[in-house]
């Protein structure tokens, strides 16, 4: 009898522990609206489409002379950055949320220009790397589709749109008086992207933490096209982001 009572007590305590653990998260699942903040690690690159005559040396009309050698390749290596932001979440169904996650993003983009060897203008350094300086404010809006909660974990997937605005100062992008070979690459002031991702909600006693991976891709060309040696060979440059985020709500 004593063994049965002991076993019953253990089962009761275990059941109570499960019930208590399922209430972790500060009751966040019962709220219509909740908010939080995020930290992001970002890796980005440009998907470049070149013009048909992209290899040709650049001829500057003002100088009346060529200022670059013949190109052999144009590429965009990955560059890393970080972001900090907020999240506003609205529950519209027990398995569906609408999320708004405005984020301040610090992430420059890189483009490498490789010229033929031997060359006249780039004899000592046939590879020129140009940096597109950008400080962005992203405004993503998306749907979060959640699984049922299992103990203190649930998985989710999400998709949506992101509107981005560049806050880079005019001083950083002012190259009016620069020589043609020193001109800067610049992105457009604003652009729209689509994004998709996966993540997990992990519930702690008073909050939940959500590690998330997400990929975004701009709908259109983000490059500001100007008559200069580095923008001229490029027809389109679309931005691709890989983001790892930690959300705290």
C-alpha positions, 0 to 999 in steps of 0.5 A: 500500500505504501508503495502504491501511495508513493507511486501515486505521489510521484505521478501527481508531483510529475503531473503538477510539474508538467502543468506548471511548466506549460504555464511558463512564459509569463502567460504570454500565450493568453495575451492578444498583443505582446512586445519584445526586442531582438538582436540579429546577426546578418550576412548579406550579398548582392546577386549581380546581373551584368550588362552585355558590355560589362568587360569594356574599360570605362571611358570618362567623357569629362576627361576624354580618356579611359580610366580603367582596364578591361574587367575579367569578373565582378562578384559580391562576397558576403559581408556581415553586420548586426541589427537591433530591433523591437517586435510587436506581436498580435495573436489572431488564432491560437496557431497564427500571429501577425508580427511587426519587427522594426529593426535598425541594421548596420550592414555594408555590401561589398563588390569586387572588380577584377581586371585583366593582368597585365593592365595599365591602370590597375597593374599593382592591384588588379582587384578593386573592392567597393563598399556600399555603405548603408545604415538601414531601418527595416520594417518587416510585417509577416505571418507566424504559423505556430505548431501546438505547444509541447511542454515549453517549446513550439516550432514556427514558420513565417513569411512576409514583406520587408520595406527598407529605408537607407539612413546613410548620411549624405557626407558618407556618400558624397563623391561629387568632387571625387575622381572617376576611379574613386567614385562610390557605389550607392544603393537606392534610398528605399526598396521592398523585399520578401522573406521567409524563415523558421524558428522555435519559441522556447518558454522560460518562467517569465518570458520566451526566447525565439531563435530564428533563421530567415532569408530575404530577397529584394524584389528589384534592383537596389543599386543607384545607377550613375555614369561611373566606372563601378555602377556602369558594368552592372545591370541589376543588383538584388540584395540577399540577406541571411539573418539569425535572430534572437527574440525576447518577448 
